[in-house]
Amino acid sequence: MVTRLVLVLGDQLSEDLSALRGADKTRDVVVMAEVRDEAAYVPHHPKKIAFLFSAMRKFAVRLRAAGWDVRYSRLDDPETGAGICAELLRRAEETGASEVLATQPGEWRLIEALKACPLPVTLLSDDRFLCSHAEFEAWADGRKALRMEYFYREMRRKTGLLMEGGDPVGGQWNFDHDNRKPAPGSVDFGGPKRFAPDEVTREVLDLVRDRFGGNFGDLDDFWFATDREQARRALAHWVEGGLPNFGDYQDAMLTGERFLWHGVISMYLNAGLLAPMEVCDVVERAWRDGKAPLNAAEGFIRQVIGWREYVRGIYFLEGPDYVTRNALGHDRDLPSMYWGGETGMQCMAEAVGQTRAEAYAHHIQRLMVTGNFALLAGVEARQVHEWYLAVYADAYEWVEAPNTIGMSQFADGGIIASKPYVSSGNYIHKMSDYCKGCAYSVTKKTGEGACPFNLLYWHFMDRHRDRFEGNPRMAQMYRTWDRMNADKRETVLAEAEDLLARLDAGGVV
């Protein structure tokens, strides 16, 4: 019998992976590898690398216990190749295998690399997701606008989650209007379940500290789950303590509170340690048992079967060039404050500082703080994309690129968002307490100490007027701008230009 290699990537740590289901453990050989090219194609946060290497090593042990022949390559093994294809060729020579079975990767970069590999590679669909590429293409076909809300309703009907017959429970599909409460005075949830590093993880931490210690991000206080059992415990911990208030405060931000009531399980879901229906079933059961309100359960389930599946569909529908799109023509370099450089903006300092410490920030910190500033300042979308891909433990291109290129930076020209997600400082003031400790005043529109968001908001609106003044969701803001007297508009634009010039010169903002 001919031996095949079965490739398992670092974000495919699921025993029901299509490549494993299609293989024969009596003759096929599983290949897993920690390779330089995957660890360094962007400067990944050290905690992200440590999480994946530790989880991979433990998954390899799990597969061996299930009877698989697993050939595992460690980064510090001198024989390990630089890339995935090099490792496949090495293992093929070692085992006599002449072909590879793999589940389709979640990045065009890797798909193209496998197709270019001298070995024949059969790519199977990644059916751990709830919506196949063909299903998404059929849904998208002929639609003028690919809005997530309508896709989400189809996914609710398909899965039966939070449904009563053909109708949504509670009489409506979406309870988002109940999920926008500003930050409360205190948080009564202690945060995500924390796990002390075991021997495997400690060994990985030493390796990562040695090889990637200079990357942006702290490696100390590593607490992530690194196997399926731990991930399931982390999920149960959050459902009991965090889910009840998750809905109300999912958009809130609070100084010193890095997690509030968020689940922080996306890294486990995206790496394959948890499955989407698994987590949604647990959340739905909590609502049905009276342990969580409907707006919390619906808000979470929408993120998983709605948004998560939708952005994956967009990524593969739009093709490999999606990450290069730059509809607004922005070309400014990413400011140093994103890499921990000095800033007087408390909101940016909080979001970036938390990212450095935890390899995590929640969706509003990403969208309306770091993303909002980059968009208003005209930072090149590709640089913003690569930053998010590097610094977050849950970031893989299929999920991160549409969130950044599309939702955050409007660089896809409106495929995902019907308008740019931009705001002045007032939104951050409403949803957080960040403005209290800031060097700038959120109430000042111009002059010494004026909030940079206030100046840059109107600068953005003015420079992109030709594109957006006809957008019905933005028309009111242009009417507000036009009602300002000419001198005030001139002052706003001049001060915004000064601020941008300071950024370009490497000054502190």
C-alpha positions as MATLAB code, in Angstrom:
seq = 'MVTRLVLVLGDQLSEDLSALRGADKTRDVVVMAEVRDEAAYVPHHPKKIAFLFSAMRKFAVRLRAAGWDVRYSRLDDPETGAGICAELLRRAEETGASEVLATQPGEWRLIEALKACPLPVTLLSDDRFLCSHAEFEAWADGRKALRMEYFYREMRRKTGLLMEGGDPVGGQWNFDHDNRKPAPGSVDFGGPKRFAPDEVTREVLDLVRDRFGGNFGDLDDFWFATDREQARRALAHWVEGGLPNFGDYQDAMLTGERFLWHGVISMYLNAGLLAPMEVCDVVERAWRDGKAPLNAAEGFIRQVIGWREYVRGIYFLEGPDYVTRNALGHDRDLPSMYWGGETGMQCMAEAVGQTRAEAYAHHIQRLMVTGNFALLAGVEARQVHEWYLAVYADAYEWVEAPNTIGMSQFADGGIIASKPYVSSGNYIHKMSDYCKGCAYSVTKKTGEGACPFNLLYWHFMDRHRDRFEGNPRMAQMYRTWDRMNADKRETVLAEAEDLLARLDAGGVV';
ca = [
       0.000    0.000    0.000;
       1.197    3.498   -0.859;
       1.856    5.779    2.074;
       0.429    9.288    2.011;
       1.410   12.261    4.115;
      -1.421   13.921    6.037;
      -0.651   17.566    6.749;
      -2.071   19.097    9.927;
      -1.467   22.833   10.346;
      -1.284   24.809   13.567;
      -4.842   26.123   13.246;
      -6.273   22.697   12.381;
      -6.038   21.045   15.781;
      -9.293   19.085   15.449;
      -9.558   15.314   15.448;
     -12.467   15.462   12.987;
     -10.354   17.377   10.461;
     -11.299   16.379    6.908;
      -7.703   15.348    6.092;
      -7.654   12.977    9.069;
     -11.069   11.565    8.210;
      -9.898   10.941    4.655;
      -6.708    9.175    5.734;
      -5.915    5.641    6.832;
      -4.036    5.483   10.123;
      -2.766    1.984    9.287;
      -0.609    3.346    6.459;
      -0.660    7.136    6.273;
       1.711    9.429    8.170;
       0.673   12.684    9.841;
       3.056   15.612    9.372;
       3.100   18.539   11.802;
       5.830   21.156   11.814;
       6.959   24.277   13.618;
       8.618   26.103   10.736;
      10.316   29.452   10.502;
       8.292   30.719    7.563;
       4.987   30.340    9.425;
       6.341   31.731   12.674;
       7.893   34.791   11.059;
       5.986   35.881    7.927;
       4.736   38.727   10.130;
       6.299   39.533   13.534;
       3.808   37.483   15.531;
       3.180   38.238   19.187;
       5.320   35.838   21.259;
       2.237   34.654   23.168;
       0.550   33.723   19.888;
       3.548   31.651   18.807;
       3.811   29.996   22.220;
       0.099   29.176   22.246;
       0.225   27.499   18.855;
       3.466   25.585   19.365;
       2.300   24.272   22.730;
      -1.137   23.336   21.397;
       0.445   21.651   18.370;
       2.794   19.565   20.487;
      -0.056   18.407   22.710;
      -2.270   17.639   19.722;
       0.486   15.493   18.234;
       0.553   13.464   21.456;
      -3.229   13.106   21.264;
      -3.031   11.819   17.691;
      -0.318    9.312   18.573;
      -2.479    8.033   21.432;
      -5.274    7.537   18.894;
      -2.996    5.320   16.797;
      -1.561    7.723   14.238;
       2.059    7.724   13.091;
       2.936   11.402   13.642;
       6.162   12.955   12.387;
       6.531   16.181   14.336;
       9.212   18.759   13.551;
      10.289   21.254   16.198;
      11.589   24.679   15.320;
      14.864   24.121   17.164;
      15.586   20.809   15.424;
      18.417   21.567   12.968;
      16.844   19.232   10.400;
      13.547   21.146   10.316;
      13.026   22.956    7.030;
      12.178   26.624    6.662;
       8.689   26.065    5.272;
       5.820   23.603    5.133;
       6.677   22.339    1.667;
      10.285   21.690    2.691;
       9.042   19.579    5.593;
       6.667   17.632    3.369;
       9.509   16.846    0.976;
      11.746   15.758    3.859;
       9.075   13.471    5.296;
       8.237   12.081    1.847;
      11.858   11.038    1.368;
      11.872    9.563    4.864;
       8.665    7.516    4.478;
       8.497    6.863    0.746;
       5.236    8.790    0.458;
       4.443   10.266   -2.942;
       1.391   12.401   -2.245;
      -0.102   14.668    0.416;
      -3.594   14.915    1.850;
      -4.426   18.263    3.464;
      -7.384   20.299    4.627;
      -7.548   23.627    2.810;
      -5.567   26.266    4.742;
      -7.213   29.508    5.839;
      -4.799   31.763    3.946;
      -4.298   32.169    0.212;
      -0.555   32.424    0.890;
      -0.433   28.834    2.141;
      -2.873   27.497   -0.435;
      -0.629   28.804   -3.196;
       2.493   27.438   -1.493;
       0.981   23.949   -1.297;
      -0.137   24.077   -4.920;
       3.437   24.973   -5.903;
       4.932   22.106   -3.869;
       6.622   19.448   -6.058;
       4.575   16.755   -4.298;
       0.964   16.262   -5.433;
      -1.265   17.806   -2.756;
      -4.987   17.036   -2.497;
      -6.820   19.836   -0.686;
     -10.045   18.850    1.067;
     -12.710   21.304    2.184;
     -12.441   22.572    5.736;
     -15.869   21.434    6.880;
     -15.280   22.511   10.465;
     -16.999   25.683    9.285;
     -20.780   25.764    8.961;
     -20.942   27.379    5.524;
     -19.010   25.928    2.591;
     -17.474   28.087   -0.108;
     -20.128   26.862   -2.552;
     -22.952   27.748   -0.170;
     -21.577   31.234    0.385;
     -21.087   31.797   -3.329;
     -24.680   30.733   -3.951;
     -25.926   33.114   -1.242;
     -23.848   35.989   -2.640;
     -24.749   35.400   -6.289;
     -26.803   38.259   -7.727;
     -26.928   40.335   -4.550;
     -26.206   44.044   -4.874;
     -24.910   44.199   -1.304;
     -23.450   41.369    0.759;
     -24.755   42.400    4.160;
     -23.987   40.121    7.077;
     -27.433   40.477    8.681;
     -29.177   38.601    5.870;
     -26.507   35.918    5.757;
     -26.852   35.516    9.528;
     -30.576   34.849    9.221;
     -29.863   32.079    6.747;
     -27.375   30.553    9.168;
     -29.913   30.713   12.002;
     -32.383   28.818    9.828;
     -29.733   26.295    8.796;
     -28.501   25.558   12.321;
     -31.812   25.958   14.161;
     -30.068   27.981   16.843;
     -32.413   30.282   18.788;
     -35.306   29.332   16.528;
     -38.915   28.364   17.186;
     -39.994   26.649   14.025;
     -39.257   29.107   11.256;
     -39.175   32.163   13.517;
     -36.445   33.611   15.736;
     -37.005   33.313   19.464;
     -38.084   36.582   21.022;
     -39.701   37.685   17.772;
     -36.624   39.340   16.271;
     -33.355   38.252   14.721;
     -31.017   40.738   16.302;
     -30.836   42.254   19.794;
     -27.862   44.489   19.064;
     -29.661   47.592   20.335;
     -29.607   46.000   23.817;
     -25.855   45.371   23.631;
     -24.454   48.884   23.644;
     -24.370   49.932   27.276;
     -21.395   52.085   28.308;
     -18.818   50.877   30.785;
     -20.145   50.303   34.301;
     -18.292   51.380   37.415;
     -16.935   47.923   38.142;
     -16.769   44.396   36.753;
     -17.971   41.386   38.764;
     -16.350   38.755   36.518;
     -12.754   37.742   37.174;
     -11.881   37.263   33.527;
     -11.036   34.223   31.426;
      -9.983   30.909   32.916;
      -6.227   30.919   33.459;
      -3.965   27.876   33.205;
      -0.502   27.591   34.682;
       2.040   26.467   32.053;
       2.848   22.767   32.289;
       6.143   21.157   31.281;
       5.332   21.181   27.565;
       4.318   24.825   27.599;
       7.294   25.886   29.719;
       9.632   24.287   27.194;
       7.887   26.149   24.381;
       8.053   29.425   26.297;
      11.814   29.058   26.607;
      12.112   28.422   22.864;
       9.901   31.379   21.953;
      11.696   33.683   24.346;
      14.994   32.721   22.739;
      13.853   32.970   19.106;
      11.146   35.658   19.191;
      11.799   37.596   22.370;
      12.406   40.783   20.367;
       8.935   40.759   18.809;
       6.299   43.196   20.017;
       4.471   41.570   22.928;
       5.086   40.322   26.446;
       5.648   36.611   27.027;
       5.408   36.769   30.817;
       2.245   35.611   32.616;
       1.236   33.105   29.936;
      -2.181   31.678   30.863;
      -3.827   30.389   27.658;
      -5.438   26.981   27.366;
      -3.262   24.775   25.172;
      -5.351   21.627   24.679;
      -8.981   20.738   24.052;
      -9.816   19.827   27.639;
      -8.510   23.151   28.929;
     -10.340   25.037   26.169;
     -13.621   23.374   27.136;
     -13.038   24.356   30.754;
     -12.345   27.920   29.641;
     -15.642   27.953   27.732;
     -17.616   26.598   30.694;
     -15.990   29.146   33.025;
     -17.019   32.039   30.789;
     -20.561   30.801   30.165;
     -21.144   30.615   33.905;
     -19.523   33.891   34.932;
     -19.216   36.124   31.870;
     -22.084   35.358   29.516;
     -24.878   36.819   31.695;
     -23.476   40.363   31.305;
     -21.667   39.866   28.010;
     -24.519   41.179   25.890;
     -25.131   44.407   27.770;
     -21.489   45.452   27.926;
     -19.818   43.834   24.926;
     -18.987   47.255   23.428;
     -17.813   48.849   26.685;
     -14.217   49.730   27.573;
     -12.808   50.373   31.039;
      -9.319   51.401   32.165;
      -7.471   48.502   33.767;
     -10.162   45.973   32.803;
      -8.745   44.026   29.895;
     -11.520   41.470   29.527;
     -14.737   42.760   31.164;
     -17.275   39.990   30.408;
     -15.759   38.776   27.136;
     -15.191   35.080   26.509;
     -11.655   35.279   25.047;
     -12.253   31.926   23.364;
     -11.815   33.002   19.740;
      -8.195   31.830   19.787;
      -9.352   28.337   20.776;
     -12.114   28.338   18.188;
      -9.842   29.555   15.387;
      -7.103   27.036   16.208;
      -9.560   24.135   16.213;
      -9.580   23.287   19.912;
     -13.293   24.178   20.026;
     -15.943   23.830   17.309;
     -18.467   26.529   16.348;
     -21.635   24.494   16.979;
     -20.150   23.202   20.206;
     -19.749   26.683   21.669;
     -23.085   27.911   20.313;
     -24.954   24.907   21.722;
     -23.498   25.586   25.171;
     -24.517   29.242   24.996;
     -28.020   28.454   23.733;
     -28.459   25.912   26.526;
     -27.471   28.525   29.100;
     -30.228   30.803   27.784;
     -32.833   28.031   27.692;
     -31.900   27.075   31.272;
     -32.436   30.669   32.408;
     -28.749   31.269   33.150;
     -28.201   34.018   30.579;
     -30.464   36.632   28.932;
     -31.478   36.332   25.302;
     -29.582   39.435   24.178;
     -26.328   37.918   25.499;
     -26.874   34.517   23.883;
     -27.993   36.016   20.575;
     -25.136   38.516   20.512;
     -22.563   35.777   20.976;
     -24.135   33.313   18.565;
     -24.335   36.075   15.933;
     -20.572   36.588   16.230;
     -19.919   32.875   15.627;
     -22.430   31.650   13.033;
     -23.013   35.093   11.545;
     -19.931   37.269   11.504;
     -17.239   34.565   11.687;
     -18.715   32.519    8.844;
     -19.503   35.644    6.832;
     -15.977   37.090    6.864;
     -14.536   33.729    5.866;
     -16.971   33.647    2.973;
     -15.935   37.146    1.889;
     -12.220   36.324    2.113;
     -12.457   33.337   -0.202;
     -15.048   34.911   -2.492;
     -12.897   37.993   -3.116;
      -9.653   36.128   -3.780;
      -5.934   36.526   -3.043;
      -5.730   40.217   -3.922;
      -8.183   41.229   -1.206;
      -5.434   42.164    1.261;
      -3.862   44.570   -1.237;
      -6.971   46.686   -1.765;
      -6.787   50.361   -0.909;
      -9.997   51.986   -2.118;
      -9.379   55.208   -0.198;
      -5.811   55.606   -1.441;
      -4.323   55.885    2.043;
      -0.532   55.783    2.165;
       0.635   56.945    5.613;
       2.973   54.645    7.561;
       1.669   53.002   10.715;
       2.580   55.311   13.634;
       5.075   54.094   16.214;
       2.443   54.168   18.967;
       1.032   50.926   17.502;
       4.303   49.263   18.455;
       4.336   50.751   21.941;
       5.723   54.180   21.096;
       4.868   57.136   23.304;
       1.418   58.709   22.976;
      -0.665   61.182   24.935;
      -3.875   59.454   23.833;
      -5.118   57.376   26.749;
      -7.422   55.231   24.620;
      -4.603   54.265   22.272;
      -2.219   53.645   25.155;
      -4.780   51.372   26.838;
      -5.618   49.393   23.689;
      -2.015   48.968   22.542;
      -0.743   48.292   26.058;
      -3.329   45.593   26.553;
      -2.486   44.112   23.159;
       1.196   43.992   24.072;
       0.455   42.287   27.399;
      -2.259   39.826   26.367;
      -2.202   39.388   22.564;
      -5.866   40.304   22.936;
      -8.215   43.262   22.699;
     -11.943   43.075   22.165;
     -13.739   44.050   18.964;
     -14.539   47.669   19.887;
     -10.970   48.374   21.004;
      -9.832   47.030   17.630;
     -12.529   48.720   15.515;
     -13.208   52.040   17.222;
      -9.860   52.842   18.849;
      -6.872   51.456   16.921;
      -8.794   50.903   13.701;
     -10.641   54.217   13.839;
      -7.435   56.174   14.388;
      -5.633   54.432   11.511;
      -8.534   55.100    9.151;
      -8.913   58.752   10.140;
      -5.160   59.305    9.863;
      -4.990   57.730    6.407;
      -2.670   54.833    7.273;
      -2.059   52.387    4.434;
      -4.541   49.549    4.899;
      -1.977   46.813    4.171;
       0.164   47.992    7.100;
      -2.861   48.035    9.396;
      -3.780   44.534    8.233;
      -0.308   43.176    8.910;
      -0.279   44.755   12.374;
      -3.539   43.080   13.409;
      -2.376   39.785   11.910;
       0.826   39.988   13.934;
      -0.340   41.071   17.360;
      -3.486   39.062   18.166;
      -3.539   35.429   19.228;
      -6.796   34.758   17.357;
      -5.661   36.320   14.062;
      -5.493   34.267   10.877;
      -5.813   35.929    7.521;
      -9.245   34.495    6.621;
     -10.798   36.176    9.667;
      -8.491   39.135   10.202;
      -8.246   40.534    6.663;
     -11.981   41.102    6.076;
     -12.295   42.611    9.549;
      -9.416   44.999    8.810;
      -9.414   45.631    5.059;
     -13.202   45.682    4.902;
     -14.857   46.508    8.211;
     -12.182   48.633    9.865;
     -10.401   50.422    7.004;
     -13.057   50.470    4.248;
     -10.233   49.576    1.878;
     -12.452   47.151   -0.035;
     -14.664   50.047   -1.099;
     -17.761   48.936    0.785;
     -18.080   45.192    0.200;
     -18.522   44.546    3.921;
     -19.491   47.902    5.442;
     -22.082   50.299    4.057;
     -20.077   53.220    5.431;
     -16.685   53.759    7.097;
     -16.550   53.059   10.827;
     -15.248   56.460   11.861;
     -16.106   58.595   14.845;
     -14.905   61.604   16.784;
     -13.767   61.280   20.375;
     -17.354   61.360   21.589;
     -17.965   57.665   20.881;
     -14.956   56.595   22.951;
     -16.015   59.000   25.705;
     -19.497   57.464   25.734;
     -18.353   53.846   25.783;
     -15.355   54.088   28.127;
     -13.644   55.990   30.918;
     -10.469   56.418   28.855;
     -10.939   60.149   28.353;
     -10.609   60.852   32.086;
      -6.896   60.099   32.100;
      -6.026   61.544   28.709;
      -3.599   64.345   27.889;
      -6.207   65.637   25.452;
      -9.720   66.950   26.097;
     -12.529   65.099   24.352;
     -14.737   68.191   24.611;
     -12.224   70.393   22.756;
     -12.757   70.503   19.021;
      -9.826   72.795   18.203;
      -6.938   74.506   19.940;
      -4.388   73.362   22.491;
      -5.301   69.937   23.876;
      -8.064   69.193   21.360;
      -8.763   65.469   21.010;
      -7.003   64.111   17.887;
     -10.096   62.093   17.016;
     -12.132   65.314   16.815;
      -9.702   66.953   14.405;
      -9.035   63.895   12.261;
     -12.717   62.983   11.975;
     -13.578   66.152   10.100;
     -10.347   65.993    8.090;
     -11.335   62.495    6.930;
     -14.853   63.613    6.069;
     -13.590   66.623    4.135;
     -10.908   64.834    2.109;
     -13.273   62.000    1.130;
     -16.329   64.144    0.481;
     -16.653   63.199   -3.171;
     -16.948   59.530   -2.215;
     -19.209   59.748    0.827;
     -21.457   62.812    0.683;
     -24.034   60.839   -1.268;
     -24.102   58.053    1.327;
     -27.451   58.401    3.141;
     -25.890   57.222    6.413;
     -23.340   60.057    6.270;
     -25.380   62.893    4.822;
     -26.297   64.337    8.215;
     -22.634   64.673    9.190;
     -21.872   66.604    6.003;
     -24.775   68.914    6.775;
     -23.273   69.466   10.235;
     -19.875   70.242    8.669;
     -21.436   72.664    6.224;
     -23.219   74.546    9.001;
     -19.914   75.358   10.693;
     -18.606   78.790    9.827;
     -15.800   78.903    7.300;
     -13.183   80.067    9.805;
     -13.882   77.136   12.104;
     -13.660   74.630    9.275;
     -10.376   76.156    8.178;
      -9.007   75.938   11.728;
     -10.047   72.285   12.089;
      -8.377   71.309    8.831;
      -5.210   73.278    9.542;
      -4.823   71.764   13.012;
      -5.491   68.282   11.641;
      -2.778   68.831    9.032;
      -0.369   69.897   11.760;
      -1.196   66.743   13.723;
      -0.624   64.539   10.691;
       2.645   66.290    9.930;
       3.733   65.568   13.500;
       2.896   61.891   12.986;
       4.873   61.806    9.742;
       7.882   63.362   11.446;
       7.794   60.709   14.178;
       6.532   63.104   16.812;
       4.344   62.180   19.749;
       0.578   62.490   19.344;
];
